[in-house]
Amino acid sequence: MTPPATTRLPWLTRAAAWFPRGAELRDEDFADRHRVVRLVLAAHVPVLFGLTLLAG
């Protein structure tokens, strides 16, 4: 069961504000967010590689 919208977690509200919609996103902001997304995605590669080695 999902909590009511009035009891949203503060971090979720901040995270939602970090991703504005459409044309509201300036080029500088896009570059910063894109860099973070790339780092998060790149971090998955060594983790998956390690899990593959552990699984045999």
mmCIF file of the N, C-alpha and C atoms, coordinates in Angstrom:
data_MODEL
# 
_entry.id   MODEL 
# 
loop_
_atom_site.group_PDB 
_atom_site.id 
_atom_site.type_symbol 
_atom_site.label_atom_id 
_atom_site.label_alt_id 
_atom_site.label_comp_id 
_atom_site.label_asym_id 
_atom_site.label_entity_id 
_atom_site.label_seq_id 
_atom_site.pdbx_PDB_ins_code 
_atom_site.Cartn_x 
_atom_site.Cartn_y 
_atom_site.Cartn_z 
_atom_site.occupancy 
_atom_site.B_iso_or_equiv 
_atom_site.pdbx_formal_charge 
_atom_site.auth_seq_id 
_atom_site.auth_comp_id 
_atom_site.auth_asym_id 
_atom_site.auth_atom_id 
_atom_site.pdbx_PDB_model_num 
ATOM 1   N N  . MET A 1 1  ? 0.844  -1.180  0.000   1.00 0.00 ? 1  MET A N  1 
ATOM 2   C CA . MET A 1 1  ? 0.000  0.000   0.000   1.00 0.00 ? 1  MET A CA 1 
ATOM 3   C C  . MET A 1 1  ? 0.888  1.242   0.000   1.00 0.00 ? 1  MET A C  1 
ATOM 4   N N  . THR A 1 2  ? 0.606  2.196   -0.852  1.00 0.00 ? 2  THR A N  1 
ATOM 5   C CA . THR A 1 2  ? 1.412  3.407   -0.938  1.00 0.00 ? 2  THR A CA 1 
ATOM 6   C C  . THR A 1 2  ? 0.902  4.443   0.053   1.00 0.00 ? 2  THR A C  1 
ATOM 7   N N  . PRO A 1 3  ? 1.813  5.237   0.625   1.00 0.00 ? 3  PRO A N  1 
ATOM 8   C CA . PRO A 1 3  ? 1.383  6.263   1.573   1.00 0.00 ? 3  PRO A CA 1 
ATOM 9   C C  . PRO A 1 3  ? 0.656  7.387   0.854   1.00 0.00 ? 3  PRO A C  1 
ATOM 10  N N  . PRO A 1 4  ? -0.176 8.124   1.568   1.00 0.00 ? 4  PRO A N  1 
ATOM 11  C CA . PRO A 1 4  ? -0.858 9.267   0.951   1.00 0.00 ? 4  PRO A CA 1 
ATOM 12  C C  . PRO A 1 4  ? 0.156  10.293  0.461   1.00 0.00 ? 4  PRO A C  1 
ATOM 13  N N  . ALA A 1 5  ? -0.242 11.092  -0.506  1.00 0.00 ? 5  ALA A N  1 
ATOM 14  C CA . ALA A 1 5  ? 0.667  12.077  -1.101  1.00 0.00 ? 5  ALA A CA 1 
ATOM 15  C C  . ALA A 1 5  ? 1.117  13.116  -0.085  1.00 0.00 ? 5  ALA A C  1 
ATOM 16  N N  . THR A 1 6  ? 0.332  13.343  0.953   1.00 0.00 ? 6  THR A N  1 
ATOM 17  C CA . THR A 1 6  ? 0.699  14.356  1.943   1.00 0.00 ? 6  THR A CA 1 
ATOM 18  C C  . THR A 1 6  ? 1.823  13.891  2.854   1.00 0.00 ? 6  THR A C  1 
ATOM 19  N N  . THR A 1 7  ? 2.120  12.605  2.882   1.00 0.00 ? 7  THR A N  1 
ATOM 20  C CA . THR A 1 7  ? 3.185  12.092  3.745   1.00 0.00 ? 7  THR A CA 1 
ATOM 21  C C  . THR A 1 7  ? 4.406  11.672  2.936   1.00 0.00 ? 7  THR A C  1 
ATOM 22  N N  . ARG A 1 8  ? 4.644  12.341  1.827   1.00 0.00 ? 8  ARG A N  1 
ATOM 23  C CA . ARG A 1 8  ? 5.810  12.001  1.005   1.00 0.00 ? 8  ARG A CA 1 
ATOM 24  C C  . ARG A 1 8  ? 7.091  12.283  1.765   1.00 0.00 ? 8  ARG A C  1 
ATOM 25  N N  . LEU A 1 9  ? 8.073  11.501  1.478   1.00 0.00 ? 9  LEU A N  1 
ATOM 26  C CA . LEU A 1 9  ? 9.355  11.670  2.139   1.00 0.00 ? 9  LEU A CA 1 
ATOM 27  C C  . LEU A 1 9  ? 10.039 12.933  1.639   1.00 0.00 ? 9  LEU A C  1 
ATOM 28  N N  . PRO A 1 10 ? 10.739 13.664  2.519   1.00 0.00 ? 10 PRO A N  1 
ATOM 29  C CA . PRO A 1 10 ? 11.395 14.905  2.093   1.00 0.00 ? 10 PRO A CA 1 
ATOM 30  C C  . PRO A 1 10 ? 12.417 14.677  0.981   1.00 0.00 ? 10 PRO A C  1 
ATOM 31  N N  . TRP A 1 11 ? 13.157 13.566  1.040   1.00 0.00 ? 11 TRP A N  1 
ATOM 32  C CA . TRP A 1 11 ? 14.169 13.327  0.007   1.00 0.00 ? 11 TRP A CA 1 
ATOM 33  C C  . TRP A 1 11 ? 13.520 13.072  -1.340  1.00 0.00 ? 11 TRP A C  1 
ATOM 34  N N  . LEU A 1 12 ? 12.317 12.479  -1.331  1.00 0.00 ? 12 LEU A N  1 
ATOM 35  C CA . LEU A 1 12 ? 11.622 12.224  -2.585  1.00 0.00 ? 12 LEU A CA 1 
ATOM 36  C C  . LEU A 1 12 ? 11.168 13.531  -3.223  1.00 0.00 ? 12 LEU A C  1 
ATOM 37  N N  . THR A 1 13 ? 10.724 14.458  -2.396  1.00 0.00 ? 13 THR A N  1 
ATOM 38  C CA . THR A 1 13 ? 10.318 15.766  -2.902  1.00 0.00 ? 13 THR A CA 1 
ATOM 39  C C  . THR A 1 13 ? 11.514 16.501  -3.490  1.00 0.00 ? 13 THR A C  1 
ATOM 40  N N  . ARG A 1 14 ? 12.657 16.429  -2.792  1.00 0.00 ? 14 ARG A N  1 
ATOM 41  C CA . ARG A 1 14 ? 13.863 17.086  -3.320  1.00 0.00 ? 14 ARG A CA 1 
ATOM 42  C C  . ARG A 1 14 ? 14.320 16.426  -4.611  1.00 0.00 ? 14 ARG A C  1 
ATOM 43  N N  . ALA A 1 15 ? 14.234 15.112  -4.670  1.00 0.00 ? 15 ALA A N  1 
ATOM 44  C CA . ALA A 1 15 ? 14.644 14.402  -5.881  1.00 0.00 ? 15 ALA A CA 1 
ATOM 45  C C  . ALA A 1 15 ? 13.739 14.764  -7.047  1.00 0.00 ? 15 ALA A C  1 
ATOM 46  N N  . ALA A 1 16 ? 12.446 14.884  -6.805  1.00 0.00 ? 16 ALA A N  1 
ATOM 47  C CA . ALA A 1 16 ? 11.516 15.253  -7.870  1.00 0.00 ? 16 ALA A CA 1 
ATOM 48  C C  . ALA A 1 16 ? 11.793 16.666  -8.364  1.00 0.00 ? 16 ALA A C  1 
ATOM 49  N N  . ALA A 1 17 ? 12.179 17.561  -7.472  1.00 0.00 ? 17 ALA A N  1 
ATOM 50  C CA . ALA A 1 17 ? 12.489 18.935  -7.873  1.00 0.00 ? 17 ALA A CA 1 
ATOM 51  C C  . ALA A 1 17 ? 13.782 18.998  -8.676  1.00 0.00 ? 17 ALA A C  1 
ATOM 52  N N  . TRP A 1 18 ? 14.630 17.985  -8.542  1.00 0.00 ? 18 TRP A N  1 
ATOM 53  C CA . TRP A 1 18 ? 15.910 17.967  -9.243  1.00 0.00 ? 18 TRP A CA 1 
ATOM 54  C C  . TRP A 1 18 ? 15.730 17.680  -10.725 1.00 0.00 ? 18 TRP A C  1 
ATOM 55  N N  . PHE A 1 19 ? 14.582 17.143  -11.112 1.00 0.00 ? 19 PHE A N  1 
ATOM 56  C CA . PHE A 1 19 ? 14.301 16.803  -12.498 1.00 0.00 ? 19 PHE A CA 1 
ATOM 57  C C  . PHE A 1 19 ? 13.128 17.609  -13.032 1.00 0.00 ? 19 PHE A C  1 
ATOM 58  N N  . PRO A 1 20 ? 13.349 18.895  -13.370 1.00 0.00 ? 20 PRO A N  1 
ATOM 59  C CA . PRO A 1 20 ? 12.245 19.682  -13.928 1.00 0.00 ? 20 PRO A CA 1 
ATOM 60  C C  . PRO A 1 20 ? 11.839 19.149  -15.289 1.00 0.00 ? 20 PRO A C  1 
ATOM 61  N N  . ARG A 1 21 ? 10.670 19.531  -15.725 1.00 0.00 ? 21 ARG A N  1 
ATOM 62  C CA . ARG A 1 21 ? 10.127 19.010  -16.975 1.00 0.00 ? 21 ARG A CA 1 
ATOM 63  C C  . ARG A 1 21 ? 10.518 19.874  -18.169 1.00 0.00 ? 21 ARG A C  1 
ATOM 64  N N  . GLY A 1 22 ? 10.761 19.214  -19.283 1.00 0.00 ? 22 GLY A N  1 
ATOM 65  C CA . GLY A 1 22 ? 10.902 19.834  -20.594 1.00 0.00 ? 22 GLY A CA 1 
ATOM 66  C C  . GLY A 1 22 ? 11.805 21.039  -20.684 1.00 0.00 ? 22 GLY A C  1 
ATOM 67  N N  . ALA A 1 23 ? 11.263 22.124  -21.198 1.00 0.00 ? 23 ALA A N  1 
ATOM 68  C CA . ALA A 1 23 ? 12.039 23.319  -21.514 1.00 0.00 ? 23 ALA A CA 1 
ATOM 69  C C  . ALA A 1 23 ? 12.507 24.065  -20.272 1.00 0.00 ? 23 ALA A C  1 
ATOM 70  N N  . GLU A 1 24 ? 12.054 23.670  -19.093 1.00 0.00 ? 24 GLU A N  1 
ATOM 71  C CA . GLU A 1 24 ? 12.490 24.338  -17.871 1.00 0.00 ? 24 GLU A CA 1 
ATOM 72  C C  . GLU A 1 24 ? 13.958 24.060  -17.564 1.00 0.00 ? 24 GLU A C  1 
ATOM 73  N N  . LEU A 1 25 ? 14.508 23.024  -18.143 1.00 0.00 ? 25 LEU A N  1 
ATOM 74  C CA . LEU A 1 25 ? 15.870 22.607  -17.826 1.00 0.00 ? 25 LEU A CA 1 
ATOM 75  C C  . LEU A 1 25 ? 16.873 23.387  -18.676 1.00 0.00 ? 25 LEU A C  1 
ATOM 76  N N  . ARG A 1 26 ? 17.727 24.156  -18.000 1.00 0.00 ? 26 ARG A N  1 
ATOM 77  C CA . ARG A 1 26 ? 18.755 24.919  -18.706 1.00 0.00 ? 26 ARG A CA 1 
ATOM 78  C C  . ARG A 1 26 ? 19.888 23.991  -19.133 1.00 0.00 ? 26 ARG A C  1 
ATOM 79  N N  . ASP A 1 27 ? 20.673 24.433  -20.098 1.00 0.00 ? 27 ASP A N  1 
ATOM 80  C CA . ASP A 1 27 ? 21.774 23.609  -20.605 1.00 0.00 ? 27 ASP A CA 1 
ATOM 81  C C  . ASP A 1 27 ? 22.792 23.278  -19.518 1.00 0.00 ? 27 ASP A C  1 
ATOM 82  N N  . GLU A 1 28 ? 23.107 24.256  -18.651 1.00 0.00 ? 28 GLU A N  1 
ATOM 83  C CA . GLU A 1 28 ? 24.073 24.013  -17.580 1.00 0.00 ? 28 GLU A CA 1 
ATOM 84  C C  . GLU A 1 28 ? 23.545 22.964  -16.606 1.00 0.00 ? 28 GLU A C  1 
ATOM 85  N N  . ASP A 1 29 ? 22.265 23.056  -16.280 1.00 0.00 ? 29 ASP A N  1 
ATOM 86  C CA . ASP A 1 29 ? 21.668 22.078  -15.369 1.00 0.00 ? 29 ASP A CA 1 
ATOM 87  C C  . ASP A 1 29 ? 21.629 20.701  -16.012 1.00 0.00 ? 29 ASP A C  1 
ATOM 88  N N  . PHE A 1 30 ? 21.336 20.663  -17.306 1.00 0.00 ? 30 PHE A N  1 
ATOM 89  C CA . PHE A 1 30 ? 21.308 19.382  -18.002 1.00 0.00 ? 30 PHE A CA 1 
ATOM 90  C C  . PHE A 1 30 ? 22.677 18.722  -17.952 1.00 0.00 ? 30 PHE A C  1 
ATOM 91  N N  . ALA A 1 31 ? 23.726 19.507  -18.157 1.00 0.00 ? 31 ALA A N  1 
ATOM 92  C CA . ALA A 1 31 ? 25.082 18.956  -18.151 1.00 0.00 ? 31 ALA A CA 1 
ATOM 93  C C  . ALA A 1 31 ? 25.423 18.357  -16.788 1.00 0.00 ? 31 ALA A C  1 
ATOM 94  N N  . ASP A 1 32 ? 25.055 19.049  -15.712 1.00 0.00 ? 32 ASP A N  1 
ATOM 95  C CA . ASP A 1 32 ? 25.327 18.530  -14.367 1.00 0.00 ? 32 ASP A CA 1 
ATOM 96  C C  . ASP A 1 32 ? 24.572 17.236  -14.113 1.00 0.00 ? 32 ASP A C  1 
ATOM 97  N N  . ARG A 1 33 ? 23.305 17.216  -14.455 1.00 0.00 ? 33 ARG A N  1 
ATOM 98  C CA . ARG A 1 33 ? 22.494 16.027  -14.214 1.00 0.00 ? 33 ARG A CA 1 
ATOM 99  C C  . ARG A 1 33 ? 22.942 14.869  -15.100 1.00 0.00 ? 33 ARG A C  1 
ATOM 100 N N  . HIS A 1 34 ? 23.319 15.184  -16.323 1.00 0.00 ? 34 HIS A N  1 
ATOM 101 C CA . HIS A 1 34 ? 23.781 14.147  -17.238 1.00 0.00 ? 34 HIS A CA 1 
ATOM 102 C C  . HIS A 1 34 ? 25.069 13.509  -16.722 1.00 0.00 ? 34 HIS A C  1 
ATOM 103 N N  . ARG A 1 35 ? 25.940 14.321  -16.155 1.00 0.00 ? 35 ARG A N  1 
ATOM 104 C CA . ARG A 1 35 ? 27.193 13.810  -15.589 1.00 0.00 ? 35 ARG A CA 1 
ATOM 105 C C  . ARG A 1 35 ? 26.903 12.847  -14.433 1.00 0.00 ? 35 ARG A C  1 
ATOM 106 N N  . VAL A 1 36 ? 25.957 13.195  -13.580 1.00 0.00 ? 36 VAL A N  1 
ATOM 107 C CA . VAL A 1 36 ? 25.602 12.324  -12.455 1.00 0.00 ? 36 VAL A CA 1 
ATOM 108 C C  . VAL A 1 36 ? 25.005 11.018  -12.960 1.00 0.00 ? 36 VAL A C  1 
ATOM 109 N N  . VAL A 1 37 ? 24.120 11.100  -13.937 1.00 0.00 ? 37 VAL A N  1 
ATOM 110 C CA . VAL A 1 37 ? 23.495 9.892   -14.482 1.00 0.00 ? 37 VAL A CA 1 
ATOM 111 C C  . VAL A 1 37 ? 24.550 8.988   -15.107 1.00 0.00 ? 37 VAL A C  1 
ATOM 112 N N  . ARG A 1 38 ? 25.495 9.579   -15.838 1.00 0.00 ? 38 ARG A N  1 
ATOM 113 C CA . ARG A 1 38 ? 26.565 8.772   -16.435 1.00 0.00 ? 38 ARG A CA 1 
ATOM 114 C C  . ARG A 1 38 ? 27.404 8.082   -15.375 1.00 0.00 ? 38 ARG A C  1 
ATOM 115 N N  . LEU A 1 39 ? 27.716 8.783   -14.287 1.00 0.00 ? 39 LEU A N  1 
ATOM 116 C CA . LEU A 1 39 ? 28.509 8.177   -13.216 1.00 0.00 ? 39 LEU A CA 1 
ATOM 117 C C  . LEU A 1 39 ? 27.760 7.026   -12.551 1.00 0.00 ? 39 LEU A C  1 
ATOM 118 N N  . VAL A 1 40 ? 26.475 7.207   -12.327 1.00 0.00 ? 40 VAL A N  1 
ATOM 119 C CA . VAL A 1 40 ? 25.679 6.143   -11.707 1.00 0.00 ? 40 VAL A CA 1 
ATOM 120 C C  . VAL A 1 40 ? 25.619 4.929   -12.624 1.00 0.00 ? 40 VAL A C  1 
ATOM 121 N N  . LEU A 1 41 ? 25.395 5.165   -13.900 1.00 0.00 ? 41 LEU A N  1 
ATOM 122 C CA . LEU A 1 41 ? 25.342 4.048   -14.841 1.00 0.00 ? 41 LEU A CA 1 
ATOM 123 C C  . LEU A 1 41 ? 26.698 3.362   -14.965 1.00 0.00 ? 41 LEU A C  1 
ATOM 124 N N  . ALA A 1 42 ? 27.768 4.143   -14.978 1.00 0.00 ? 42 ALA A N  1 
ATOM 125 C CA . ALA A 1 42 ? 29.106 3.564   -15.088 1.00 0.00 ? 42 ALA A CA 1 
ATOM 126 C C  . ALA A 1 42 ? 29.464 2.760   -13.843 1.00 0.00 ? 42 ALA A C  1 
ATOM 127 N N  . ALA A 1 43 ? 28.933 3.125   -12.697 1.00 0.00 ? 43 ALA A N  1 
ATOM 128 C CA . ALA A 1 43 ? 29.223 2.392   -11.465 1.00 0.00 ? 43 ALA A CA 1 
ATOM 129 C C  . ALA A 1 43 ? 28.615 0.997   -11.498 1.00 0.00 ? 43 ALA A C  1 
ATOM 130 N N  . HIS A 1 44 ? 27.601 0.791   -12.306 1.00 0.00 ? 44 HIS A N  1 
ATOM 131 C CA . HIS A 1 44 ? 26.975 -0.523  -12.382 1.00 0.00 ? 44 HIS A CA 1 
ATOM 132 C C  . HIS A 1 44 ? 27.868 -1.550  -13.081 1.00 0.00 ? 44 HIS A C  1 
ATOM 133 N N  . VAL A 1 45 ? 28.718 -1.117  -13.977 1.00 0.00 ? 45 VAL A N  1 
ATOM 134 C CA . VAL A 1 45 ? 29.544 -2.045  -14.747 1.00 0.00 ? 45 VAL A CA 1 
ATOM 135 C C  . VAL A 1 45 ? 30.480 -2.844  -13.841 1.00 0.00 ? 45 VAL A C  1 
ATOM 136 N N  . PRO A 1 46 ? 31.274 -2.204  -12.962 1.00 0.00 ? 46 PRO A N  1 
ATOM 137 C CA . PRO A 1 46 ? 32.148 -3.010  -12.102 1.00 0.00 ? 46 PRO A CA 1 
ATOM 138 C C  . PRO A 1 46 ? 31.364 -3.894  -11.131 1.00 0.00 ? 46 PRO A C  1 
ATOM 139 N N  . VAL A 1 47 ? 30.218 -3.413  -10.682 1.00 0.00 ? 47 VAL A N  1 
ATOM 140 C CA . VAL A 1 47 ? 29.401 -4.219  -9.767  1.00 0.00 ? 47 VAL A CA 1 
ATOM 141 C C  . VAL A 1 47 ? 28.903 -5.470  -10.478 1.00 0.00 ? 47 VAL A C  1 
ATOM 142 N N  . LEU A 1 48 ? 28.382 -5.312  -11.671 1.00 0.00 ? 48 LEU A N  1 
ATOM 143 C CA . LEU A 1 48 ? 27.903 -6.473  -12.423 1.00 0.00 ? 48 LEU A CA 1 
ATOM 144 C C  . LEU A 1 48 ? 29.050 -7.419  -12.769 1.00 0.00 ? 48 LEU A C  1 
ATOM 145 N N  . PHE A 1 49 ? 30.202 -6.864  -13.091 1.00 0.00 ? 49 PHE A N  1 
ATOM 146 C CA . PHE A 1 49 ? 31.372 -7.690  -13.377 1.00 0.00 ? 49 PHE A CA 1 
ATOM 147 C C  . PHE A 1 49 ? 31.771 -8.502  -12.144 1.00 0.00 ? 49 PHE A C  1 
ATOM 148 N N  . GLY A 1 50 ? 31.781 -7.842  -10.990 1.00 0.00 ? 50 GLY A N  1 
ATOM 149 C CA . GLY A 1 50 ? 32.118 -8.537  -9.755  1.00 0.00 ? 50 GLY A CA 1 
ATOM 150 C C  . GLY A 1 50 ? 31.125 -9.635  -9.421  1.00 0.00 ? 50 GLY A C  1 
ATOM 151 N N  . LEU A 1 51 ? 29.847 -9.357  -9.616  1.00 0.00 ? 51 LEU A N  1 
ATOM 152 C CA . LEU A 1 51 ? 28.831 -10.383 -9.366  1.00 0.00 ? 51 LEU A CA 1 
ATOM 153 C C  . LEU A 1 51 ? 28.986 -11.560 -10.319 1.00 0.00 ? 51 LEU A C  1 
ATOM 154 N N  . THR A 1 52 ? 29.360 -11.263 -11.555 1.00 0.00 ? 52 THR A N  1 
ATOM 155 C CA . THR A 1 52 ? 29.577 -12.333 -12.527 1.00 0.00 ? 52 THR A CA 1 
ATOM 156 C C  . THR A 1 52 ? 30.747 -13.216 -12.103 1.00 0.00 ? 52 THR A C  1 
ATOM 157 N N  . LEU A 1 53 ? 31.817 -12.598 -11.629 1.00 0.00 ? 53 LEU A N  1 
ATOM 158 C CA . LEU A 1 53 ? 32.968 -13.376 -11.174 1.00 0.00 ? 53 LEU A CA 1 
ATOM 159 C C  . LEU A 1 53 ? 32.627 -14.217 -9.949  1.00 0.00 ? 53 LEU A C  1 
ATOM 160 N N  . LEU A 1 54 ? 31.842 -13.648 -9.045  1.00 0.00 ? 54 LEU A N  1 
ATOM 161 C CA . LEU A 1 54 ? 31.465 -14.394 -7.840  1.00 0.00 ? 54 LEU A CA 1 
ATOM 162 C C  . LEU A 1 54 ? 30.520 -15.551 -8.157  1.00 0.00 ? 54 LEU A C  1 
ATOM 163 N N  . ALA A 1 55 ? 29.652 -15.351 -9.140  1.00 0.00 ? 55 ALA A N  1 
ATOM 164 C CA . ALA A 1 55 ? 28.682 -16.390 -9.486  1.00 0.00 ? 55 ALA A CA 1 
ATOM 165 C C  . ALA A 1 55 ? 29.342 -17.534 -10.250 1.00 0.00 ? 55 ALA A C  1 
ATOM 166 N N  . GLY A 1 56 ? 30.458 -17.235 -10.867 1.00 0.00 ? 56 GLY A N  1 
ATOM 167 C CA . GLY A 1 56 ? 31.189 -18.283 -11.576 1.00 0.00 ? 56 GLY A CA 1 
ATOM 168 C C  . GLY A 1 56 ? 30.702 -18.403 -12.939 1.00 0.00 ? 56 GLY A C  1 
# 
